[in-house]
Amino acid sequence: MAKSQVTFNKIEKEKKRLKKREEKQKKKEARRAEAKENPQGIQFAYVDFNGNLTDTPPDPAMREKVEAESIELGIPKKEDRGEEEPTNKEGKVSFFDHSKGFGFILDSINQEKYFVHVSGLIDEIQENDKVTYELERGQKGMNAVRVKKI
């Protein structure tokens, strides 16, 4: 029974190979027929001034001159930091594990939880203490630092 199974699998694989060859041959013939219909070969697509693809070339009179110095590569630096969130935020300690040295602070305004590590504490804190803190970006998100009891 195992021997007939092996030959059956071989036969099925051979059928698949033949089918792939036939499909490949059909595609090849379709490309040849298309090449005969369109002797130019490659079709061109142009991008108009609005960024849309079109089959007509753009009008050179509408071309806009761009100076190379005006192009910025990368992310522009932040110059104006006036509209940033206030640095001192207020919240409540929702959880703090003294043995592990970390916890979470629940923001009083937007109800978001921020991670706090014992290294970011100024005062000793307990659960349900009201605190002020600042936010800094950490490896996994925003962290509360310079945490003080109110």
Buried (B, 14 or more C-beta within 10 A) or exposed (E): EEEEEEEEEEEEEEEEEEEEEEEEEEEEEEEEEEEEEEEEEEEEEEEEEEEEEEEEEEEEEEEEEEEEEEEEEEEEEEEEEEEEEEEEBBBBBBEBEEEEEBBBBBBEEEEBBBBBBBEBBEEEBEEEBEBBBBBEEBEEEBBBBBBBBE
